[in-house]
Amino acid sequence: MGPAMPASATSSMDYYRELARKDVATVGDAVHAVARAKGFEGHSNLWVELMWLYKEHDIKFRRDISKLENMPLTKGNASHMLMEAMGVKGWVMNRIFKGSQRYALREAVYMKLLPEGSTVHQKMSGSELMGFLARIAERGER
């Protein structure tokens, strides 16, 4: 497993440099990455970021997210969390199957946000998380 995210990673560049080195990203990394993508500039702190995302952007994560902070991030979980948090439009299956990681992943592959052959339980590296988030943000800009 890659190195833990240092509390001193305050700038976005420092944060992303450290994230890119991680062999396996965590659920907490996904929250931190969303916060950074939305403009958060403080220290990486899950509670502070969650509150900031809620207050500034009305982004809500599941209630037990803090218990999952250090769990490995899977492509299914990343698809569900990030597409919802970043407001990806055209995600029809989300309205039908609200909490389904499988359908979120299928939609992410269909939208070419993740590569063909991605599986729900496949772990994501830090650089894969960064690429996924960049493709979501690019899609939102179009």
N, C-alpha and C positions, 0 to 999 in steps of 0.2 A: 504494500500500500504506500502511497505517496506521503510526503510530509504534511503535517497538520498546518492549517492556516494560522500564521502568527497574528497576534493581536495588534502588532505594530504595522500591519499592512493597511495603511490609511489611504494612500492615494489609489485611484482606480488602476493606474499602471502597475503599482506594486501588487495590488490584489490580483489582477489578471495574470501577471507573471507567475505568481505563486500557484494560482489555479491551474495554469497550463502544465505545471510540473507534476500534478497529481495523477497517479495511475488510476485511482478510483475516486471519483467525485462523491460527495455526500449530499443528502437532502438539504442540509444547511448551506452547502455551497450553492445550490440552486436558488435558495431564498436570497442569499447574499448577491448572487449574480443578477437576479431580477431587480433588487434594490439599486445596485450600481447602474443597471441599464436605465432605470427610471430617474436617476440623478442623485441618489444618496451618496454623500461624500464623507461620512463619519467613519469611526472605527467599525470593523466587522463585529457586530453584536446582534444576535438573532432577535432578541426582544425589541431592541430599539428599531431595527429595520422593519420588523413586522408591524409595529405601531406606526412608523413613518409611512409605510406602504398603504396601510389602512386609512390613515388620516389624509394623506396627500393624493392618493390615487384610488381609494376605495377598493383595494386589492385585499382579498381575504384568503387565507390558507386554512386547511383543516385544523380543528381545535388542538389536536395532539401533535402538531408539527414540532414542538420543542422536544418531544420524546424521540422523534425520528431524526433529529439534527445530525447525528453522527452515523446514521445508517447509510450504506452504499446507495447511490442514486442509480436506479434502473432506467432504461429507456422508456418503459411504460409509465413510470412515475414522473419522469422528466416531461414526457409528452403531455400528460394530464396537467401537471402543475404549471408549466411554462406557457402552454398555449392558452390556458385559462387566464393566468396572471397577466400575460402580455396582450390579451384581448384579440386573439386571432379570430378573424371573421370567416364565415363560411364553414364553420365546424358544426355541421348539421347534427351529427351523431351525438354531440354533447347535449343537445336538448332532449334527445330520446334516452340516452344512457348516461346520465349525469356524472356518475363516479367511475366510469369504466376506463381503466388504463389501456385495455386492449383496443377499444375503438379510438381512443386518443392517439395511440401509436399508429394504427392503420391510417388515420387521417394525416398524421405527420409524415408518413411515408408517401402517401398519395400526393400531398402538397410539396413533396421533395425537400422537406425540412430535415428528414433523416434518411439514411441510405436504405435501399431495398434489402431485405433479409434481416432487418433489425427485429429483435424479439423483445417481448414485454419484460423478461427477467434479466436481460443482458445488461451488465453494469456499464456505466458511462465513465470515461476518463474526464479529467478537467478540460483538456483541449477539445474533446467532443462536445462537452457542455457549452463551452465558449462558441464553438461553431454553430451549434443548434440555436443558441440565443441570438447570434448574429444573423442567421437566416430568418428567424422569426422577426427580428427588428427590421431587417431589409424588406420583408414582405409587408410589414405595417407601413413602411414609408411609401410603398407603391400605390 
